Amino acid sequence: MLRSVFSLARPFASASSSTCRPLLSLLPARSVWSTGQEPQRSTSYLDALTPDEIQRVSSAVKQYMSVSGVNNPRFVAVSLKEPKPNMKVPPKRQAEVLVLNPSNGIATELLVQGEEVLSSEDLPYGTQPMLTPADCDLAETISKSSEEVQRALKERYGITDMDKVVGDPWSVHLASEEDRLLVEGDNKPRRLVQTFLYQRMEGDGLECNHYAHPIDILPIVDLNTKSVVRIDGLNRLPAPKIPTDSVNYHRNLLHTNSYLETQWRPRMKDLSIVQKDGPTFKVSDNNLVEWQGWSVRVGFNYREGLVLQDVKYKGRPVMNRASLVEMAVPYGDPSAPFTRKCAFDVGDYGLGYCANSLELGCDCLGHIHYFDVAMADEFGNPSVKKKAICMHEEDTGILFKHVEYRNGHNESRRSRELVISSIATVVNYEYLFYWRFKLDGSIEFEIKLSGELSTNLTSSGEDPTNPSHGVLVAPGVNAQTHQHMFCCRLDISVDGEKNTVSEIDIVAEDSRYGNAFGPVETVLKKEQGAVRLYDANKARSWKISNAEGKLNPITGKPTAYKLVPFTRGAAGPTVLTHETSSVSKKGAFAQAHLWVTPFDEKERYPAGEYTPQSLEQDGLPKWIKGNRNVEAENIVLWHSFGVTHVPRVEDFPIMNVEHTGFSLKPDGFFDGNPAIDIAPDVNKGSKLNSLNCCSSI
């Protein structure tokens, strides 16, 4: 399922903007300012580690571990230990480091300050940290190099050229007792990856859409012993045929298609985004962005990817921090081995590690500002991913309009948004993340889903023309029904640190004429009572009010924002797996749309710190057992939402984007419409297509 489109250990590779290919550059980290001006390094204590800091930290860790005989630790992550927000005295910068000892398979957490290791703690036996890009590359290599795998492919299918075989690396979700036995190694815990196999049939390189040619056997590899521990599917005899139809979207292979289009349609005419005066946004101090009253620090790390910090409107705090902190992606096929087919994409692989290098004119249009990011590779060396974050402005239609019908006078303003985005490629799927800051004081988080379906052959005993738990998207190619359940962590600070959340339902009232309805507000006082479901029939939203005495002068009520679910895409259910399943237990965050907890810097990830091969329920359900107070407290909102994907034939060979997302809207935060001071303007670049259309009489 998931692997970054790059390996941090690979050397520099160039790419032209015309190909829109991801780009990894081993260069000093800096922000690429669209006018060529290079800002100075950030003065914020929340700023991510620089390449120099990463190098010093990893050197200190290597030295420290060599004393105990560990000479080649495998680095999983090196990142800033983020201090609490709004600290009056900037703390000393510290780094969190996670390494694996190859000799015994034990993972170790270290805390480093400068070149000094302050603490070191081994994780419990068998605890597995996330799979790095290097781990995923290694898993595919182990699988394809296995003599047992090669023999099975030759005997079942006559495949001898392993360069034509693809092994998509997925973490091993432990769904049964038999699965749990897999993790037991002889001398050290197993670090497992299952590799779904496909065959490349067209082209000479990597261009072929191999998802049109799934293979039915599934090797499971152990990264610690570098061996294949089991191959599922060998007992299915005779071996089913691999589908052979060419179903390609790659520009070099469109002509090979068996039944889809083989030639380009006529090109559409140019549609360019031109800002002759430059952008309205301003970037200073490396990552401080200011735009139309908004200010925000743009951050990034290996796990969450894009992070927003210190979000304010005209100096008034709105959020301390916002990021996507977990995803659960269960597949709904009960046939073995697909009971194990589930990924927790953030915890298992890291959205930062999977981030694209974005390309001007392909991924981002207009006047663009890019931010580079620095991460550590498996050897602890700093690597820089260029253009990991894109920022630009978008025209989004009309913001407000009214015509006085009595005299025809029109007052209309265009809407514009500041968009901060990042894209992660996780082998077959693309996740496109967009934080949108708006002129009306709203913030919207949108996720677009694209990429390719993870396909398979129909299971033994299943009707090959009518799959029980999927859809045929090409002859002989099954795409299973699945979900993408997201969770955002919102460290809210509406006009101050102490806030209160209330649930707002619009309900009908008894009245003489039966026309009465309106909002009913219920304060969420304790954690367990703040585990809530969205209800579209009640237009349910959640209001976050200031609890420090900041009142709106018009209403006399506390200033507030409200969380409005599903403002992008269709409203979706919670996770659909049964409550007894390991998916629902491990991904309990996806069983509700809202959770509210008091701020605790140790409570970071809703499914726990370590999701690969995890057995015990961790994260949110564990934290709320104490039923702590959340009224008039420094609180964190955890908003879960998602997409339930019943594949369509039109999703293949590549998916057009699906949408989901939510909004944070001011609700008594301002004295009135904050956008009324936008001056009237007429776009002089617009042209009339025909004198017979819309012309004056």
Disulfide bonds with the S-S distance in Angstrom:
Cys20-Cys362 1.85
Cys364-Cys390 2.49
